[in-house]
Amino acid sequence: MPEVRSVAIGYWVGVGSRDEPAALQGSSHFLEHLLFKGTPTRTARDIAETFDAVGGEANAFSEKEYTCYYGRVLDKDLPMAAEVLSDMIRNSLIAPGDIEAERNVILEELAMHEDTPEDLIHDFFAETVFGDHPLGREVMGTIETVQSIDQAALRSFHRQNYRSHNIVVAAAGNVDHEDVVRGIADGFGPADDIQVRQTAEPAPAAHLKVLSRPTEGAHIVIGGLGYPSRHPLRFAWGALDTLLGGSMSSRLFQEIREMRGLAYSVFSYRNLFTETGAYGIYAGTAPETAREVVELVVGELDLMLDSGISHAELERAKGHMRGAVVLALEDPASRMTRLGKSEIAGGELLSIDEIIARVDAVTVDDVATVAKDLLQPESRILTAIGPFDAEDFAGWPAAG
């Protein structure tokens, strides 16, 4: 992207919460914290001051299938960013004092997460829709596992997973590809083939699960299993998601929020993983209107399944998807993220034109097929957090 003066570089490690042994849940997230705490040649303060001195940013995040460490700097500072991030990833001290300090930070994170039902509901839903599958695990782990993980376990986990064959480096901005390749090769050496993840098909733990809490509001997610990341109908699924609850003009937003005023927040989303995926519809509402909101969501799902969508709706969804792709990829950090996620997941690395072509190729019949595959009443799952119990949703799952 020669028109910009900045660079975003990310080190994508192909390990996340789904890859952890049950007793070590939260290890990926724990390491994400620890790798900023210092190396044999740099303290945590040195790392922070190095990026601050050039007006840059260094940060990280961990997910179910990967962990990413990234930097955003001016183009002339890319060698510095690459060298510091490489040093962190390869040579982190993972020292006992740092482990205890970050353990307390993560336990506080978990406590805050438990106190935020609008966030907690999505993990509660994931646990339910994926059942015993590792994808159902909380990325941060549990209080029990975070309290028990020790230095030996963390160092072993780092040594096994933070290796050249399991790391992808992506960069976007005013960069020269060959210069980046040479700099990364100097730091890591040759890599073997990307590590292959063990996969298994999930089975939902239940079709109705309620977490009773004395909350002021009710937090609901209705959804089910979906397609994996390489599925040929994933773009049609994106169109269905956009029309269902993925935009302000979507059916659910207009019906539940705009017309009836029953929810302060309502939206749909989808997650795609190696061997499976999931879709969810979230609504935040008052406890006394929770059942009505559930019935409205079910009605829209039934309508989508039975009547499909119009050509006009599809064209609106395609326009939304095209615009979102192009606008996002004008930013170096967003483009770097697309590159890194696509490569670490072993997926297709599509150009903007190729993405738009895939979107344009979606038909009304494709969307109908997605609805038939994913939205059947018997496959729907309801999770809720609020001042009620399962009896308040008697009759679920319900056909239209």
C-alpha positions in Angstrom: 0.0 0.0 0.0 2.5 2.7 -1.2 0.0 5.5 -0.7 0.3 5.2 3.2 3.2 6.0 5.5 2.6 3.3 8.0 2.9 -0.5 8.4 1.0 -3.1 10.4 2.8 -6.3 11.1 1.3 -9.3 12.9 2.8 -12.6 14.2 0.0 -15.2 14.0 0.6 -18.3 16.1 -1.6 -21.2 15.2 -2.6 -22.0 18.8 -5.7 -21.0 20.7 -8.0 -22.1 23.4 -9.2 -25.1 21.4 -5.7 -26.5 21.3 -5.1 -26.6 25.0 -5.2 -29.6 27.3 -8.2 -29.4 29.6 -6.1 -28.9 32.7 -4.3 -26.0 31.0 -7.3 -24.0 29.7 -6.3 -20.4 29.3 -2.6 -21.1 28.5 -2.7 -19.3 25.2 -4.2 -16.2 26.8 -1.8 -16.4 29.7 1.2 -16.4 27.3 -0.3 -13.5 25.4 0.1 -11.5 28.6 3.6 -12.9 29.5 5.3 -12.3 26.2 5.3 -8.5 26.8 7.0 -8.9 30.2 10.6 -9.1 28.9 13.4 -11.1 27.3 17.0 -11.6 28.2 17.9 -8.3 26.4 14.7 -6.2 27.1 12.5 -5.4 30.1 8.8 -4.9 29.8 9.5 -1.2 30.1 12.0 -1.3 27.3 9.4 -2.9 25.0 6.8 -0.3 25.8 9.3 2.6 25.5 10.6 1.4 22.2 7.2 1.6 20.6 6.2 4.8 22.4 9.3 6.6 21.2 8.2 6.3 17.6 4.4 6.8 18.2 3.7 3.2 17.5 1.6 0.5 19.1 2.2 -3.0 20.2 -0.5 -5.3 21.4 -1.9 -8.8 21.2 -5.1 -10.9 21.3 -6.0 -14.5 21.6 -8.9 -16.4 20.1 -10.1 -20.0 19.8 -7.8 -21.0 16.9 -4.9 -18.5 17.0 -3.0 -15.9 19.0 -1.8 -12.7 17.3 1.0 -10.3 18.4 1.1 -7.1 16.3 2.7 -3.7 15.9 1.6 -0.6 14.0 4.5 1.9 13.2 5.7 4.3 10.6 7.1 2.6 7.6 10.7 3.5 8.5 10.3 1.8 11.9 9.2 -1.6 10.6 12.7 -3.2 11.2 12.5 -2.2 14.8 8.9 -3.5 15.2 9.8 -6.8 13.5 12.9 -7.3 15.6 11.2 -6.6 19.0 8.2 -8.8 18.2 10.4 -11.6 17.1 12.5 -11.3 20.3 9.3 -11.4 22.4 7.9 -14.5 20.7 11.2 -16.4 20.7 12.9 -15.4 23.9 10.3 -14.5 26.5 11.5 -15.1 30.0 8.2 -16.4 31.4 9.6 -15.6 34.8 7.9 -16.7 38.1 7.3 -13.1 39.3 5.7 -12.1 36.0 3.5 -15.2 36.1 2.1 -14.4 39.5 1.5 -10.7 38.5 -0.3 -11.6 35.3 -2.2 -14.4 37.1 -3.8 -11.8 39.3 -4.6 -9.6 36.2 -6.2 -12.5 34.4 -8.3 -13.5 37.5 -9.5 -10.0 37.6 -10.4 -10.2 33.9 -12.4 -13.3 34.6 -14.2 -11.7 37.5 -15.1 -8.7 35.3 -16.2 -11.0 32.5 -18.5 -12.8 34.9 -20.0 -9.5 36.0 -20.8 -8.5 32.4 -23.7 -10.6 31.2 -23.9 -9.0 27.7 -20.4 -10.5 27.1 -20.8 -13.6 29.2 -23.8 -14.8 27.2 -21.8 -15.4 24.1 -19.4 -17.7 25.9 -22.3 -19.4 27.6 -23.8 -19.9 24.1 -20.5 -21.3 22.8 -20.3 -23.8 25.6 -23.8 -24.9 24.8 -23.6 -25.1 21.0 -20.2 -26.9 20.9 -20.8 -29.1 24.0 -17.7 -31.0 25.0 -15.8 -29.9 21.9 -12.7 -27.7 22.6 -14.3 -24.9 20.7 -16.7 -24.5 23.6 -14.0 -23.4 26.0 -13.6 -19.9 27.3 -10.5 -18.3 25.8 -9.3 -16.9 29.2 -9.7 -20.3 30.8 -11.4 -20.9 34.2 -10.6 -19.6 37.7 -9.4 -23.1 38.6 -7.1 -23.6 35.6 -5.6 -20.1 35.8 -4.9 -20.5 39.5 -3.2 -23.9 38.9 -1.1 -23.2 35.7 2.6 -23.1 36.7 5.9 -22.0 35.0 6.8 -25.4 33.8 3.5 -25.9 32.0 3.6 -22.5 30.4 7.2 -22.9 29.2 6.4 -26.3 27.8 3.3 -25.0 26.0 5.3 -22.1 24.6 8.1 -24.4 23.5 5.7 -26.8 21.7 3.6 -24.3 19.9 5.7 -21.1 19.3 7.8 -22.7 16.6 8.5 -21.6 13.0 6.2 -24.2 11.5 3.2 -22.8 13.5 3.7 -19.1 12.9 2.6 -16.9 10.1 3.9 -13.3 9.7 1.7 -10.9 7.8 2.4 -7.3 7.0 0.5 -4.5 5.1 1.2 -0.9 4.4 4.2 0.8 2.8 6.4 -2.4 2.8 8.6 -4.3 0.4 7.8 -8.0 0.5 11.3 -9.2 0.0 12.7 -7.0 2.7 10.1 -8.3 5.2 10.9 -11.9 4.2 14.6 -11.4 4.8 14.0 -9.8 8.1 11.8 -12.5 9.3 14.1 -15.3 8.1 17.0 -13.8 10.0 14.9 -14.0 13.2 13.3 -17.4 12.8 15.1 -19.5 10.2 13.3 -22.0 7.8 9.9 -23.3 8.6 8.4 -26.7 8.0 4.8 -27.2 6.8 2.1 -25.5 8.9 1.1 -27.6 11.9 -2.0 -29.6 11.2 -4.8 -29.3 13.9 -6.7 -32.3 15.1 -10.4 -31.9 14.4 -13.7 -33.4 15.5 -17.3 -32.8 14.9 -19.1 -31.0 17.8 -22.4 -32.0 19.3 -24.5 -29.4 21.2 -24.7 -29.9 25.0 -28.4 -28.9 25.1 -31.0 -27.1 23.1 -32.1 -24.9 26.0 -29.8 -23.6 28.8 -30.6 -20.8 31.2 -28.2 -19.2 33.7 -30.3 -17.6 36.4 -28.9 -14.3 37.6 -30.6 -11.3 39.4 -29.8 -9.0 36.5 -31.7 -5.9 35.5 -31.9 -7.1 31.9 -32.3 -10.3 30.0 -29.5 -11.5 27.6 -30.5 -14.0 25.0 -28.7 -15.8 22.2 -30.5 -18.1 19.8 -28.5 -19.9 17.2 -26.9 -23.2 16.2 -24.1 -24.9 14.4 -22.9 -23.5 11.0 -20.4 -24.0 8.2 -16.6 -24.3 8.5 -14.2 -21.6 7.3 -13.7 -23.2 3.8 -17.3 -24.0 3.0 -18.4 -23.0 -0.5 -21.6 -21.4 0.8 -19.9 -19.1 3.3 -20.5 -16.0 1.2 -24.2 -16.9 0.9 -24.2 -17.4 4.7 -22.8 -13.9 5.0 -25.7 -12.5 2.9 -28.2 -14.3 5.1 -26.6 -13.0 8.2 -26.6 -9.5 6.9 -30.3 -9.6 6.1 -31.2 -11.4 9.3 -29.5 -9.2 11.9 -26.1 -8.0 10.5 -27.1 -4.4 9.6 -29.4 -1.5 10.7 -31.8 -2.3 7.9 -31.9 -6.1 8.8 -35.2 -7.8 9.6 -34.5 -8.4 13.3 -33.2 -4.9 13.9 -36.1 -3.3 12.2 -38.8 -5.6 13.7 -37.5 -5.8 17.3 -35.6 -2.6 17.9 -37.1 0.0 15.5 -40.8 -1.0 15.2 -41.5 -2.5 18.7 -38.7 -1.0 20.9 -38.3 -4.3 22.7 -34.5 -4.5 22.7 -31.8 -2.0 23.3 -29.5 -4.2 21.3 -30.2 -6.9 18.7 -27.9 -8.4 16.1 -26.8 -11.6 14.5 -23.3 -12.9 13.9 -21.4 -16.0 12.7 -18.1 -17.7 13.5 -16.3 -20.0 11.2 -13.7 -22.5 12.4 -11.6 -25.3 10.9 -14.2 -28.0 10.9 -17.4 -26.3 11.9 -19.0 -22.9 12.7 -21.9 -21.3 14.5 -24.4 -18.6 14.1 -26.0 -16.6 16.9 -28.7 -13.9 17.3 -28.3 -11.7 20.4 -31.0 -9.7 22.0 -30.7 -7.6 25.2 -34.2 -6.9 26.5 -36.2 -6.5 29.7 -37.0 -9.8 31.6 -40.7 -9.3 31.2 -40.4 -9.1 27.4 -37.8 -11.9 27.0 -40.4 -14.5 25.9 -41.9 -12.1 23.3 -38.5 -11.3 21.9 -37.7 -15.0 21.6 -41.0 -15.6 19.7 -40.2 -12.7 17.3 -36.7 -14.2 16.6 -38.2 -17.6 16.0 -40.8 -16.0 13.7 -38.1 -14.4 11.6 -36.1 -17.6 11.4 -39.2 -19.5 10.3 -40.0 -16.8 7.7 -36.4 -16.9 6.4 -36.7 -20.7 6.2 -40.1 -20.9 4.6 -40.2 -17.9 2.3 -36.6 -17.0 1.7 -35.5 -13.6 0.5 -36.3 -11.3 -2.4 -33.9 -10.3 -5.1 -34.1 -6.7 -3.9 -33.0 -7.9 -0.4 -30.2 -9.9 -1.8 -28.9 -6.9 -3.8 -29.0 -4.8 -0.7 -27.0 -7.4 1.2 -24.5 -7.7 -1.5 -24.0 -4.0 -1.6 -23.5 -4.0 2.2 -20.9 -6.8 2.0 -19.0 -5.2 -0.9 -18.8 -1.9 0.9 -17.7 -3.4 4.2 -14.9 -5.3 2.5 -13.5 -2.4 0.6 -13.8 0.1 3.4 -12.1 -2.2 5.9 -9.2 -3.1 3.6 -8.2 0.6 3.0 -6.7 0.4 6.5 -3.2 -1.4 6.8 -4.2 -3.0 10.1 -7.4 -4.5 8.7 -5.6 -5.8 5.6 -2.8 -7.3 7.7 -5.5 -9.0 9.8 -7.2 -10.5 6.7 -3.9 -11.8 5.4 -2.9 -13.3 8.7 -6.2 -14.9 9.6 -6.5 -16.4 6.1 -3.1 -17.9 6.1 -3.0 -19.2 9.6 -6.3 -20.9 9.1 -5.1 -22.6 5.9 -7.9 -20.9 4.0 -8.1 -19.1 0.6 -6.2 -15.9 0.3 -8.5 -13.9 -1.9 -7.9 -10.5 -3.5 -10.5 -7.7 -3.1 -11.7 -8.4 -6.6 -12.0 -12.1 -5.9 -14.0 -11.5 -2.7 -16.4 -9.2 -4.6 -16.8 -11.7 -7.4 -17.7 -14.4 -4.8 -20.2 -12.0 -3.2 -21.7 -11.1 -6.6 -22.1 -14.8 -7.5 -24.5 -15.5 -4.5 -28.0 -16.2 -5.6 -31.4 -16.3 -3.9 -31.3 -20.1 -4.2 -27.9 -20.2 -2.4 -29.3 -18.2 0.5 -32.3 -20.6 0.6 -30.0 -23.6 0.8 -28.1 -22.0 3.7 -31.4 -21.4 5.5 -32.4 -25.0 4.9 -29.1 -26.3 6.2 -28.7 -24.1 9.3 -32.1 -22.7 10.5 -34.2 -25.9 11.0 -36.3 -25.6 14.2 -34.9 -28.9 15.7 -31.3 -27.6 15.4 -31.9 -24.3 17.1 -30.4 -23.6 20.5 -31.5 -21.0 23.1 -29.3 -19.7 25.9 -30.3 -16.9 28.3 -29.0 -15.1 31.3 -31.4 -13.3 33.5 -33.8 -13.5 36.5 -35.7 -16.6 35.2 -35.2 -20.3 34.7 -35.8 -22.9 32.0 -39.5 -23.1 32.7 -39.9 -19.5 31.5 -39.1 -20.8 28.0 -41.2 -23.9 28.1 -41.9 -25.4 24.7 -38.5 -24.7 23.3 -37.3 -25.6 20.6 -40.4 -24.4 18.9 -41.4 -24.6 15.2 -43.2 -21.7 13.7 
